[in-house]
Amino acid sequence: MPDRERERVGPFVVTSESNLSADGIICAQCQKVLSAFDLGSDSHMPSPEELLLQGAVPIPNFGWFCSQACAVAYESAFNVQFQRNVAGRIAYYDTPSD
């Protein structure tokens, strides 16, 4: 697996090509593969909507976390703060559980 260390530029955390996976969606913190890209159907399995329903945390224009715990760990590691919903969970999209 390639080195997925992130670079800091001032207050920003930079995502570079080495932080991405051509094979699918990975957790930005623990590198767990969340979804594989299926060339035949030209889609991810499971789909991003299914990942969201399973508790994965998408961050627009950034990436995914496998869980709230990984998202919070990333916040601590990189001294960033993600948006939270009224329940205090990191969330940019509504889910049925919110």
N, CA, C and O atoms as a DFTB+ gen file, in Angstrom:
392 C
 N C O
     1  1       0.853      -1.177       0.000
     2  2       0.000       0.000       0.000
     3  2       0.901       1.243       0.000
     4  3       1.889       1.288       0.733
     5  1       0.564       2.256      -0.822
     6  2       1.405       3.445      -0.874
     7  2       1.361       4.233       0.432
     8  3       0.437       4.097       1.234
     9  1       2.384       5.058       0.620
    10  2       2.443       5.926       1.782
    11  2       1.303       6.930       1.711
    12  3       1.167       7.636       0.711
    13  1       0.487       7.007       2.747
    14  2      -0.668       7.884       2.731
    15  2      -0.520       9.045       3.720
    16  3      -1.513       9.628       4.154
    17  1       0.714       9.372       4.068
    18  2       0.937      10.519       4.944
    19  2       0.431      11.778       4.265
    20  3       0.625      11.962       3.064
    21  1      -0.209      12.632       5.022
    22  2      -0.744      13.873       4.469
    23  2       0.194      15.019       4.780
    24  3       0.846      15.048       5.824
    25  1       0.249      15.947       3.872
    26  2       1.110      17.119       4.003
    27  2       0.291      18.290       4.543
    28  3      -0.870      18.471       4.175
    29  1       0.904      19.073       5.410
    30  2       0.269      20.286       5.918
    31  2       0.880      21.484       5.221
    32  3       2.100      21.600       5.109
    33  1       0.018      22.375       4.754
    34  2       0.450      23.629       4.175
    35  2      -0.291      24.712       4.944
    36  3      -1.470      24.965       4.700
    37  1       0.409      25.346       5.874
    38  2      -0.252      26.310       6.752
    39  2      -1.349      25.600       7.523
    40  3      -1.098      24.558       8.128
    41  1      -2.566      26.142       7.516
    42  2      -3.664      25.508       8.248
    43  2      -4.351      24.391       7.470
    44  3      -5.302      23.789       7.969
    45  1      -3.885      24.105       6.252
    46  2      -4.570      23.150       5.394
    47  2      -3.889      21.786       5.397
    48  3      -2.665      21.688       5.484
    49  1      -4.700      20.740       5.301
    50  2      -4.221      19.376       5.141
    51  2      -4.427      19.027       3.673
    52  3      -5.542      19.131       3.161
    53  1      -3.369      18.617       2.997
    54  2      -3.409      18.416       1.557
    55  2      -3.605      16.943       1.204
    56  3      -2.922      16.068       1.736
    57  1      -4.536      16.687       0.308
    58  2      -4.730      15.348      -0.244
    59  2      -3.999      15.300      -1.573
    60  3      -4.264      16.106      -2.465
    61  1      -3.088      14.367      -1.703
    62  2      -2.347      14.226      -2.954
    63  2      -2.679      12.875      -3.578
    64  3      -3.421      12.086      -2.992
    65  1      -2.144      12.610      -4.741
    66  2      -2.417      11.355      -5.440
    67  2      -2.044      10.138      -4.590
    68  3      -2.694       9.096      -4.673
    69  1      -0.995      10.274      -3.773
    70  2      -0.572       9.140      -2.945
    71  2      -1.571       8.817      -1.831
    72  3      -1.503       7.744      -1.233
    73  1      -2.502       9.741      -1.550
    74  2      -3.507       9.513      -0.522
    75  2      -4.773       8.875      -1.062
    76  3      -5.686       8.567      -0.297
    77  1      -4.839       8.672      -2.377
    78  2      -6.042       8.149      -3.005
    79  2      -5.828       6.705      -3.449
    80  3      -4.696       6.231      -3.541
    81  1      -6.922       6.025      -3.719
    82  2      -6.850       4.654      -4.198
    83  2      -7.661       4.537      -5.484
    84  3      -8.830       4.921      -5.519
    85  1      -7.050       4.013      -6.529
    86  2      -7.759       3.797      -7.796
    87  2      -8.732       2.630      -7.687
    88  3      -9.610       2.467      -8.535
    89  1      -8.578       1.823      -6.650
    90  2      -9.405       0.631      -6.501
    91  2     -10.737       0.885      -5.821
    92  3     -11.625       0.035      -5.884
    93  1     -10.903       2.028      -5.176
    94  2     -12.164       2.284      -4.499
    95  2     -12.047       3.364      -3.454
    96  3     -11.121       4.175      -3.473
    97  1     -12.995       3.363      -2.542
    98  2     -13.078       4.358      -1.476
    99  2     -12.397       3.803      -0.236
   100  3     -12.703       2.693       0.199
   101  1     -11.473       4.572       0.336
   102  2     -10.757       4.143       1.539
   103  2     -10.970       5.157       2.657
   104  3     -11.264       6.325       2.401
   105  1     -10.822       4.704       3.888
   106  2     -10.910       5.577       5.050
   107  2      -9.662       6.455       5.094
   108  3      -8.542       5.953       5.003
   109  1      -9.856       7.751       5.233
   110  2      -8.738       8.696       5.264
   111  2      -7.885       8.553       6.521
   112  3      -6.766       9.064       6.567
   113  1      -8.398       7.866       7.540
   114  2      -7.637       7.701       8.777
   115  2      -6.965       6.333       8.867
   116  3      -5.747       6.255       9.029
   117  1      -7.738       5.262       8.764
   118  2      -7.191       3.917       9.001
   119  2      -6.868       3.149       7.724
   120  3      -6.325       2.045       7.784
   121  1      -7.197       3.721       6.576
   122  2      -6.925       3.114       5.258
   123  2      -7.772       1.884       4.946
   124  3      -7.480       1.178       3.982
   125  1      -8.807       1.609       5.728
   126  2      -9.701       0.481       5.457
   127  2     -10.412       0.719       4.127
   128  3     -10.877       1.827       3.858
   129  1     -10.495      -0.331       3.287
   130  2     -11.227      -0.226       2.025
   131  2     -12.722      -0.298       2.343
   132  3     -13.206      -1.282       2.902
   133  1     -13.437       0.760       1.973
   134  2     -14.868       0.839       2.263
   135  2     -15.718       0.376       1.096
   136  3     -16.801      -0.176       1.289
   137  1     -15.228       0.600      -0.113
   138  2     -15.997       0.289      -1.300
   139  2     -15.041       0.051      -2.460
   140  3     -14.055       0.771      -2.618
   141  1     -15.331      -0.946      -3.260
   142  2     -14.498      -1.250      -4.423
   143  2     -15.172      -0.730      -5.687
   144  3     -16.396      -0.769      -5.812
   145  1     -14.371      -0.252      -6.607
   146  2     -14.905       0.212      -7.874
   147  2     -15.075      -0.968      -8.815
   148  3     -14.139      -1.735      -9.037
   149  1     -16.281      -1.111      -9.369
   150  2     -16.582      -2.186     -10.303
   151  2     -16.607      -1.608     -11.713
   152  3     -17.527      -0.874     -12.076
   153  1     -15.596      -1.943     -12.502
   154  2     -15.460      -1.409     -13.852
   155  2     -16.651      -1.788     -14.731
   156  3     -17.091      -0.987     -15.555
   157  1     -17.168      -2.991     -14.562
   158  2     -18.287      -3.465     -15.383
   159  2     -19.537      -2.616     -15.232
   160  3     -20.201      -2.299     -16.219
   161  1     -19.855      -2.250     -14.008
   162  2     -21.059      -1.440     -13.768
   163  2     -20.734       0.051     -13.668
   164  3     -21.636       0.882     -13.559
   165  1     -19.436       0.386     -13.706
   166  2     -18.984       1.774     -13.597
   167  2     -19.520       2.432     -12.323
   168  3     -19.966       3.579     -12.331
   169  1     -19.461       1.666     -11.229
   170  2     -19.958       2.177      -9.948
   171  2     -19.208       1.518      -8.797
   172  3     -18.468       0.551      -8.981
   173  1     -19.417       2.065      -7.613
   174  2     -18.798       1.505      -6.407
   175  2     -19.737       0.497      -5.767
   176  3     -20.957       0.654      -5.801
   177  1     -19.147      -0.544      -5.180
   178  2     -19.909      -1.577      -4.473
   179  2     -19.322      -1.733      -3.090
   180  3     -18.172      -2.165      -3.005
   181  1     -19.991      -1.427      -2.009
   182  2     -21.306      -0.805      -1.968
   183  2     -21.260       0.644      -2.450
   184  3     -20.197       1.258      -2.539
   185  1     -22.439       1.166      -2.754
   186  2     -22.546       2.527      -3.276
   187  2     -22.279       3.544      -2.168
   188  3     -22.375       3.205      -0.989
   189  1     -21.947       4.771      -2.524
   190  2     -21.764       5.812      -1.503
   191  2     -22.997       5.981      -0.611
   192  3     -22.862       6.226       0.588
   193  1     -24.182       5.854      -1.180
   194  2     -25.408       5.964      -0.375
   195  2     -25.477       4.847       0.663
   196  3     -25.874       5.075       1.806
   197  1     -25.086       3.632       0.255
   198  2     -25.079       2.501       1.189
   199  2     -24.027       2.707       2.285
   200  3     -24.272       2.399       3.451
   201  1     -22.866       3.226       1.906
   202  2     -21.822       3.507       2.906
   203  2     -22.338       4.480       3.959
   204  3     -22.128       4.281       5.155
   205  1     -23.012       5.530       3.510
   206  2     -23.563       6.522       4.431
   207  2     -24.550       5.874       5.402
   208  3     -24.516       6.145       6.602
   209  1     -25.423       5.022       4.878
   210  2     -26.399       4.334       5.727
   211  2     -25.735       3.361       6.704
   212  3     -26.282       3.085       7.772
   213  1     -24.546       2.835       6.337
   214  2     -23.815       1.911       7.206
   215  2     -22.987       2.637       8.265
   216  3     -22.362       1.993       9.108
   217  1     -22.977       3.973       8.232
   218  2     -22.258       4.722       9.262
   219  2     -20.944       5.327       8.824
   220  3     -20.260       5.956       9.631
   221  1     -20.567       5.154       7.553
   222  2     -19.355       5.811       7.059
   223  2     -19.613       7.318       7.003
   224  3     -20.756       7.761       6.882
   225  1     -18.536       8.092       7.092
   226  2     -18.660       9.546       7.189
   227  2     -18.007      10.206       5.975
   228  3     -16.781      10.237       5.872
   229  1     -18.831      10.740       5.043
   230  2     -18.261      11.444       3.898
   231  2     -18.016      12.914       4.222
   232  3     -18.837      13.562       4.871
   233  1     -16.890      13.428       3.767
   234  2     -16.564      14.841       3.921
   235  2     -16.442      15.415       2.512
   236  3     -15.545      15.016       1.769
   237  1     -17.320      16.341       2.126
   238  2     -17.286      16.873       0.759
   239  2     -15.918      17.452       0.396
   240  3     -15.260      18.091       1.217
   241  1     -15.512      17.218      -0.835
   242  2     -14.242      17.719      -1.365
   243  2     -13.031      17.257      -0.558
   244  3     -11.980      17.897      -0.582
   245  1     -13.186      16.155       0.148
   246  2     -12.083      15.619       0.946
   247  2     -11.981      14.110       0.813
   248  3     -11.016      13.604       0.240
   249  1     -12.963      13.383       1.333
   250  2     -12.907      11.927       1.318
   251  2     -13.866      11.312       2.306
   252  3     -14.876      11.914       2.670
   253  1     -13.543      10.096       2.740
   254  2     -14.416       9.302       3.605
   255  2     -13.678       8.823       4.845
   256  3     -12.457       8.672       4.846
   257  1     -14.451       8.587       5.898
   258  2     -13.988       7.904       7.103
   259  2     -14.900       6.703       7.309
   260  3     -16.087       6.763       6.989
   261  1     -14.359       5.620       7.835
   262  2     -15.163       4.419       8.042
   263  2     -16.136       4.577       9.204
   264  3     -17.131       3.857       9.285
   265  1     -15.853       5.519      10.107
   266  2     -16.688       5.684      11.298
   267  2     -16.489       7.064      11.899
   268  3     -15.576       7.798      11.520
   269  1     -17.345       7.399      12.828
   270  2     -17.191       8.638      13.585
   271  2     -15.867       8.625      14.352
   272  3     -15.189       9.648      14.453
   273  1     -15.508       7.460      14.890
   274  2     -14.265       7.357      15.668
   275  2     -13.043       7.716      14.821
   276  3     -12.154       8.429      15.286
   277  1     -12.998       7.231      13.594
   278  2     -11.861       7.566      12.721
   279  2     -11.885       9.035      12.346
   280  3     -10.830       9.663      12.256
   281  1     -13.062       9.597      12.124
   282  2     -13.158      11.021      11.792
   283  2     -12.668      11.880      12.963
   284  3     -11.956      12.863      12.758
   285  1     -13.043      11.514      14.168
   286  2     -12.602      12.257      15.357
   287  2     -11.090      12.096      15.556
   288  3     -10.407      13.057      15.908
   289  1     -10.574      10.897      15.335
   290  2      -9.127      10.668      15.449
   291  2      -8.372      11.525      14.435
   292  3      -7.314      12.071      14.748
   293  1      -8.907      11.643      13.231
   294  2      -8.282      12.470      12.195
   295  2      -8.291      13.943      12.617
   296  3      -7.303      14.654      12.437
   297  1      -9.423      14.392      13.184
   298  2      -9.496      15.777      13.673
   299  2      -8.382      16.046      14.677
   300  3      -7.717      17.080      14.612
   301  1      -8.181      15.125      15.593
   302  2      -7.135      15.283      16.606
   303  2      -5.744      15.270      15.992
   304  3      -4.896      16.090      16.344
   305  1      -5.511      14.339      15.073
   306  2      -4.181      14.192      14.474
   307  2      -3.782      15.408      13.649
   308  3      -2.610      15.783      13.620
   309  1      -4.755      16.027      12.977
   310  2      -4.439      17.127      12.077
   311  2      -4.955      18.478      12.554
   312  3      -4.863      19.475      11.837
   313  1      -5.500      18.507      13.772
   314  2      -5.988      19.752      14.367
   315  2      -6.957      20.470      13.434
   316  3      -6.818      21.663      13.164
   317  1      -7.949      19.710      12.946
   318  2      -9.014      20.269      12.116
   319  2     -10.347      20.014      12.799
   320  3     -10.435      19.184      13.704
   321  1     -11.364      20.711      12.377
   322  2     -12.704      20.533      12.946
   323  2     -13.702      20.383      11.806
   324  3     -13.839      21.280      10.974
   325  1     -14.399      19.248      11.767
   326  2     -15.413      19.022      10.752
   327  2     -16.767      19.509      11.257
   328  3     -16.976      19.673      12.459
   329  1     -17.670      19.733      10.328
   330  2     -19.029      20.181      10.654
   331  2     -19.762      19.104      11.440
   332  3     -19.592      17.911      11.188
   333  1     -20.573      19.536      12.387
   334  2     -21.354      18.603      13.198
   335  2     -22.839      18.911      13.059
   336  3     -23.231      20.045      12.783
   337  1     -23.662      17.875      13.257
   338  2     -25.109      18.074      13.258
   339  2     -25.576      18.407      14.669
   340  3     -24.760      18.515      15.585
   341  1     -26.880      18.569      14.848
   342  2     -27.404      18.951      16.163
   343  2     -27.148      17.887      17.226
   344  3     -27.128      18.195      18.418
   345  1     -26.953      16.647      16.807
   346  2     -26.649      15.560      17.748
   347  2     -25.168      15.517      18.115
   348  3     -24.762      14.709      18.950
   349  1     -24.348      16.390      17.491
   350  2     -22.926      16.431      17.803
   351  2     -22.077      15.478      16.975
   352  3     -20.878      15.350      17.225
   353  1     -22.678      14.803      15.988
   354  2     -21.948      13.875      15.127
   355  2     -21.414      14.612      13.907
   356  3     -22.045      15.548      13.417
   357  1     -20.255      14.193      13.418
   358  2     -19.706      14.766      12.201
   359  2     -20.640      14.374      11.070
   360  3     -20.864      13.189      10.823
   361  1     -21.190      15.380      10.376
   362  2     -22.167      15.090       9.325
   363  2     -22.294      16.262       8.371
   364  3     -22.379      17.420       8.778
   365  1     -22.304      15.929       7.100
   366  2     -22.553      16.917       6.058
   367  2     -23.817      16.565       5.288
   368  3     -24.308      17.367       4.493
   369  1     -24.348      15.360       5.522
   370  2     -25.557      14.890       4.828
   371  2     -26.495      14.288       5.851
   372  3     -26.053      13.693       6.834
   373  1     -27.785      14.439       5.624
   374  2     -28.781      13.846       6.506
   375  2     -28.868      12.342       6.257
   376  3     -28.779      11.874       5.122
   377  1     -29.043      11.602       7.348
   378  2     -29.275      10.169       7.248
   379  2     -30.519       9.839       8.074
   380  3     -30.890      10.617       8.953
   381  1     -31.164       8.715       7.813
   382  2     -32.361       8.362       8.569
   383  2     -32.125       8.272      10.074
   384  3     -33.063       8.442      10.853
   385  1     -30.887       8.007      10.496
   386  2     -30.602       7.859      11.933
   387  2     -30.406       9.197      12.638
   388  3     -30.335       9.239      13.866
   389  1     -30.317      10.295      11.878
   390  2     -30.086      11.620      12.485
   391  2     -31.354      12.231      13.026
   392  3     -31.325      13.338      13.564
